[in-house]
Amino acid sequence: CLLIPSAPDSGSSTFISNVGNLFQYLFLSKTWLSTSVLIPLDEFAEEMEGETYDLIISNPPFYDENFTSTEENRNLARFTEALPFEDLIKYSAQLLAEKGKFCTIIPHKNEEEFIQLASKEKLFPQKITRVRGHKNSPIKRSLLQFGFEQTTLETSELIIEIDRHVYTEDYKNLVKDFYLKM
C-alpha cells in the first residue's frame, strides 16, 4: 500500500480527479518519495493508531484460486490469504482521514463483495473504473475509490487495446508519462 499523510496545516485531503492525475501526482512530484510510506498495511495500522492519511492506494494480493507456488514470497504477493479484503478495508478505514480517499484495484468478479465489505466500515464507493483488455472482452479489473463521504457515484470504463499492442487513446493518455514507447 502507498499512504500519503494528511497535511499537518490544512487537515484536508488532496483531491485527485482521476487515475491519470493520481499517477502523475505520485510519480512526477518530487515530494511523494519523502512523505510516503511503503510497508505492509496491517503492520503499519497497528503501529500508527490515531494517525490519518489523505490517500491510501493499494494493489492487494487477490488470487483466491486453490493453487499456490512453492515460493513463499510469491504466495504473499499474489494470494488473498496474505491480506484478506476484510483486513485491507478495516485498516484503511482506521487510517483514512475524514475527507481522505482509499483507492484500490481488484478483480471485477470481487467488486460487489468488496463494496459490501467497505460499507460495513462506512466507506462509500465514489468512483469506479472498470477495465477491459479489448472492447469485446469481459471486464477484468475494477479500479475503486472510496471515502467516508457518500457522493454521487462516478463510473467509467477503460479499454486497453484496440488490437494486439495497438492501444486506445484513453489508455495511451493514462500511461504516456511512464512508457518510452507507446
KAPEQUI-V906219 format. One record per pair of residues at least 12 apart in sequence whose ideal C-beta (glycine too) atoms are under 10 Angstrom apart, sorted by the first residue. I is the first residue (numbers start at 1). GAP is how many residues later the second one is. Records with the same first field share a line. If there is no record, write none. Layout:
I=GAP  GAP
This chain:
1=35  36  37  38  39  40  41  43  44  52  55  56  57  58  59  82  87  90  91  94  101  103
2=24  30  34  35  36  37  39  51  53  54  55  56  57  101
3=32  33  34  35  36  38  41  42  45  48  49  50  51  52  53  54  55  89  92  93  97
4=12  21  22  27  28  31  32  33  49  50  51  52  53  93  96  97
5=30  31  32  46  47  48  49  50  90  92
6=45  46  47  48  49  90  91  92  93  94
7=28  47  90
10=44
11=41  43  86  87  88
12=42  85  86  87  88
13=39  40  41  42  83  84  85  86  87  88  134
14=40  41  85  86  87
15=39  40  84  86
16=38  39  41  85  87  111  129
17=110
18=109  111  125  127  136  138  156
19=84  86  108  110  112  124  126  137  139  155  156
20=150  153  154  155  156  157
21=153
22=33  35  79  81  121  123
23=34  151  152  154  155
24=150  152  153  154
25=30
26=29  31
27=150  151
28=149  150
32=23
36=17  19  21
37=14  16
40=36  42  43  51
41=15  17  19  42  46  47  49  50  51  53  54
42=40  41  42  45  46  48  49
43=48
44=47  51
45=42  43  45  46  47  48  49  50
46=45  48
48=43  46  47
49=45  46
50=44  45
51=43  44  46
52=42  43  44  45  46  47  48
53=39  42  43  44  47  48  49
54=42  43  44  45  46  47
55=41  42  45  46  47  48  90
56=32  35  36  37  39  40  41  44  45  46  47  48  90
57=35  44  45  46  47  48  88
58=25  30  31  33  34  44  45  46  47  48  86
59=18  44  45  46  47  82
60=17  20  22  23  24  25  27  28  29  44  45  46  54
61=13  14  15  16  17  18  19  20  21  22  23  24  27
62=16  17  18  21  23  26  42  43  44  45  47  48  52  79
63=12  14  15  16  17  18  19  44
64=14  15  16  17  20  21  43  45  46
65=13  14  15
67=12
68=13
80=26  30
84=33
85=19  21  25  28  29  32  33
86=27  28  31  32  34  35
88=14  16  18  26  29  30
89=13  15  25  26  28  29  30  31  32  34  57
90=27  28  30  31  33
91=30
92=12  26  29  31  54
93=25  27  28  29  30  53  55
94=27
96=25  27  50  51  52
97=50  51
98=49  50  51
99=48  49  50
100=46  47  48  49
101=25  26  44  45  46  47  48
102=16  19  21  24  42  43  44  45  46
103=23  24  40  41  42  43  44
104=14  38  39  40  41  42
105=24  26  36  37  38  39
106=35  36  37  38
107=32  33  34  35
108=20  22  23  24  30  31  32  33  34
109=29  30  31  32  33
110=31  32
111=14  17  19  28  30  31  33
112=30
114=28  30  32
115=13  27  29  31  38
118=26  28
119=27
121=25  27
122=24  25  26  28
123=21  22  23  24  25  26  27
124=21  22  23  24  25  26  27  29
125=17  19  20  21  22  25  26  28  29  30
126=18  19  20  21  22  23  24  25  26  27  28
127=16  17  18  19  20  24  26  27  28  29
128=14  15  16  17  18  25  26  27  28  29
129=12  13  14  15  16  25  26  27  28  29  45
130=12  13  14  25  26  27  28  29
131=12  25  26  27  28  29  40
132=25  26  27  28  29  36
133=26  27  28  31
134=25  26  27  28  29  30  34
135=22  24  25  26  27  33
136=23
137=22  23  24
139=18  19  20
140=20
141=17  19
142=13
143=13  15
156=14
157=13
158=12  13  16
159=12
160=12  14  15
167=12  15
